[in-house]
Amino acid sequence: MSAPVVVVGAGIAGVACARELVAAGVPTRLLDRGYRIGGRLAAKRVDDRSVDLGASYFTVSEPAFDDVVQGWAARGLARAWTDHFTVLSGRPGDPEASRLSTGPVRWSAPGTLRGLVEDLATGLPLERASVAEVTRHDHGLAVDGEPAAAVVLAMPDGQARTLLTGPGHDDVHDRLTRPWEPVLALVARWPSVLWGDLGLGSPFEGAFVNDDDVLSFVADDGRRRGDAAPVLVAHSTPEFAAQHLVDPDAACPPMVAALRARFDLPDPEAAFTKRWSMARPTGHRHDPFLLTDPAHGAPLGVCGDGWGDPPRVQTAWLSGHQLGRALVERLVERLVERPA
């Protein structure tokens, strides 16, 4: 191969894809514009402690992903968190509005979920770069003018469409139509844990919030991380987030007010919000990834949690992992078919 495969986006899908390519000996470049990799498995340091701001947890049901998770667990990078959450319904203060719901084991990470992506990226050819365009010419691909044997866009549909400029991308544009919804994440810290068990006889871990105009999910970040820090992380409803995308800081007071009302809390010592314009995909898509037909020349792939159902951390890893394997097979086929 005279040019590398270029993977754009170092979230868990892009990193999983790059790992498969590198393991097969394929020359690869992994590009990400962020100061830290991880995509929506993001975290921020608050008072010398990191807080998960993106995905709240992950679940495991696929054997291939379970092998990765067990490796993390054996090294203390991931921990089984809880199999039950609270469900909050009705109006705040209603004693009948809370109940426990049992489900699959939710996994978290003592060192943040982003740290798991950084672990997966160990040894990969990672470059910090902001990509402007992916172009197609003479059956080849180029990333910002640099030739590529193949290109992978590990990102939401809307972001991928923006990068695909010039002719030759119509077939891909037509498939990148899945809508995404926004979410705001609120981090709030108190001097001590003040929310107890909500009268349910079990320590509060997290809650799905129903019938609320502002909140959709709340996690006890101290119990999630295992250090008992008095920090709650709340996610907004998509409708509330859409009203505050231009000025997410203005959403902090109403989100704090909604959180205080739900848990009967005083004002926190500190609070801030994080905007996710494309937080999660809506609708359904069963294809695990997109990979262009061989007739279109150099392969172009798209992967992430927008491919496959449902949109979870495991889905994103599987999408990148499977696309990486498919690309290796495609590139090997092209080398075999190339005339001497």
N, C-alpha and C positions, 0 to 999 in steps of 0.2 A: 504494500500500500504506500503510495507516494504522499498521501495526506492522512491526517488523523481523523478519527470520529470525534466530533465536538458535541459534548453534552452541556446544554445551557440550563442552569438551575441546579443548585446543590441542596435541595430539600431531600427528604428521605427517598423519593422516587428517583431523582437524578443520581444520587449517590449509589443507590442499589443498581441502577443501570450501568453506571461507570465501573462498578466492582466486577460485574459480569464480563464487560469488555476487557478490562485489564487482566482478569484472571485467564482469559483466553489468548492473551498476548496481542490484543488489538491495540495499536497506537491510539491513545485517547487524550483529549483535553477536557477537563471539567471546569466550567466557568461559572462564577457566581458574582453578582454585583455587591452583595452584602458584606458588611464588616465582619460578621460571623455567619457561618452557614447554618442551615436548618430549615429555611423557609418558614412555614407556619407552625413548626415546632420551635417556637421562639421563647426567649426568656429575657428578663431584665434584672439587673442587680439593684436591690433596694436595701439600704442600710446594711451593706456588706453581706447580703443574702440574695441569691437568685430566685426569681419567681417565674413560673411558667405562665406565659401570656397567650399562647396559641391553643393548640390541642390540649384538652384537659387530662386525657388518659388514652390508653389504647387497650384493645381486647385482642385475643389470639384464638384463631380457629383453624388456620391452615398449617399443616406440618412444616412446610419450608420456613415460614415465618417463625414458628415455634422454636425451631432449631436456633435461629438467631437470638430470640428472646431468652432462651435458656442459657445461651452463652453470655449474654449481658448479666443475667441473674447470678450466674456462677462467679462473675467478677465484681459483683456488688453494684453494677451500673443500673439495673432495673429491679423493681420490687413489686410483688403482688400487693395491690393496695386494698381493695375492698370488693365484695360482691353485692353490696346493697347501697342504695341511695335513698334519700328522702324524696317524696313527691309532694310539692306544695301546690295546693289548688285553692280556688276561692279567694276571698279577701284576706289581707293580712290581719292576724289576730284571731281568726276563726279557729277554735280548738279542734274542729273537725276537718281542718284543711290540710293536716299533715298525716302522712303514712309512710311506712317503709316499703320499698320495692326491691326484691332480690333479682339479680340477673347474672350475667357472666362476670368473671373476675376482671376487674379493671386494673391495669398495670400503670405504674408511675415510675419515676426515676429520682433517687436522692440528689443527683446532680443536675437535674432538669432533663426534659425530653430532648432538648437540643443537643445535650451531651451524647445521646445515643447516636445521632446522625454524625457528630464529629468522630465518634468511635468507628462507625462504618467507613468514614472517609480516610481513615489512617492509611497512609501509603499511596493514596491516589494522587494523580497529577493535577492538583487544584490550583486554579489561578483566579485572582480577584479581577474581574473585568465586567464592564457594563456593555452588553451587546446591543447594537442599534438595529441591525438588519441581517436577515438570512435571505440570500438571493440564489436563483437557479439560472444556469447558463450552460449551453452545450452539454446537456445531460449531467452536469455537475452542480455542486452546491458550494457556496462560499459564506462564511460568517465574517461580516465586516470586511469583505474583500479577500479574506484568507481562505484558500481551498480546503474543503472537507470531504472525506470519503463518505461520510454520512453525518447527519445532524439529528440530535435529540433535543426536543424542547420539553423540559420537565416543569410544567407551569399550567395555570388555568387557561382555558380556551381563549379568553379575551386578550391576555398577554401574549400568547403564541401568535394570534392573528396579527397583532401589531408588529411583530418582528418579521413576518413573512411579506416582504415587499417585492415589487416587480412582477413580471410574468412567470407563469409556470406553477403557481400555487393554488389555482382555482379549486382543484379537487380537494385539497386540504382545507381551504377556507370553508368549503361547503360542509365539512364535517365538524368544524370547530364552532358549534352553535349552542353549547350547553350553558344555560344561565347560571350565574353565581350570585349569592346574596352576601350582604355585608354584616359584620358583627363588631360591636365595641366591647373591649375587655376592660373591666374596672379592677384595679388592685387597691385594697383598703387594709390599713394596719391599725390595730388597737394596742393598748399597753399590755393586755392579757386576753386570754380566750374568754369571751363573755356570752357565747351562744349556747353552751351546754349541749343537751341531747334533744332539745325541742320537745321534751316530754314523751319521747318514744322509747326510752329505755335502752338506747344504743348510741354510742358516740356519733356525733354528726360528722359525716365524711363529705357529702355533697348532696345537691338537690336539683332535680328537674322542677322548673317553675312553670305551672300551667296558668292560663287565663290572666297573664300579667302583661301590661302594655310596655313594660320596660325590661324586665329580667326574664331570661330563659333558663339559665343554669348558674349554680353557685357551688364553688369548691372550697373546702377548708384546705388551704395550701400547706399548712403545718402538718396535718395528718397525711395529706397526699405525699409530702416529701419525707415525712417521718421525723421531723425535728420539733414538732409542737409549736411552731411559730404562730402568733395571733394574727394571721393574715387570711383574708377571704379574697377570692378572685371570682368575679361575676361576669357573665356574658349577657349581652343585651339581646333583645329580639331583633330580627332583621329590619322590621318596620321602624323601630326606634333608631337603629343605627343609620338607616337611610336619611333620617331627618338631621343627622349631625355629622355627616361625612366631611363637610367643609370646615367645621370647627368642632372637632371631637372633645376639646377641653370643656366646651360649654355643656357637654353631656355628663360631665362628672357630678355636679350637684344633684341632678335628678336621679342618677343611678345610685348615688349614696343614699338619698332619701328613700328610694324604693328598697334598698338593702336594709336600712335601719328599720323600716316599717315591717318588713318580713321577719326580722330577727329580734325586734325590740331592743335596738342598740343605741348607744350614745354616738356622738360624732366620732369618727376615727381620728387618730393622730395624723395620718397622712393618707392621701388617695390620689390616684391619677388614672387616666384612660389611655388605651391603645386602640387605634383604628385598624380594622381589617376590611378593606374595600371589597376584596374577593375572599371571603372567609371559607365558604363551602358551596359546592355545587348543588343545584336543585334538579328535580326530575330524576330520570333513570337513564343509564347507559350501561349495557352489559359487556361491550367490547373491552378487554383489559388494557388495550393501548391502540394507538394508530400507527401504522407503518405503510408507507406508500408502496404501490405496486412496482415490481422490478422494471416494467416498461418505462417508468418515469425517470430512470437513471439512478443517480446516487440516492440512497434511501433517506427518507425524512420520517422521523418518528415523534410522537407526542405521548407523554405518559404523566401519571399523577393520580390523585384521588378523584379526579373528574372522570376516570376511566374505570369501569367495573362498578359493582354495587356491593354494599353501600359505601358512601364516601368516608372511609376511616383511615387511620394510620396504616393498618395492615393492607388495605386496598392500595394505598400509594406505594408501599414497598413492593407488593406483588406486581403492580403495573410496571415499575421500573425494572425489577428483576426479570420478569418475563419478556419485556421489550429488549433488554440487554441480550438475553439468550437468542431471541428471534433475529436480532441484528447480527450476532456472531454467525448464525446459520446462513443468513442472507449473504454476508460478505464472503464466507467460505465458498458458497455456491458460485459467486461471481468470479472468484479466483480460479475455481475448477473449470468454469466455462470459458475463461479467457483463452484465446488461441495463442499457441506458442509463437 
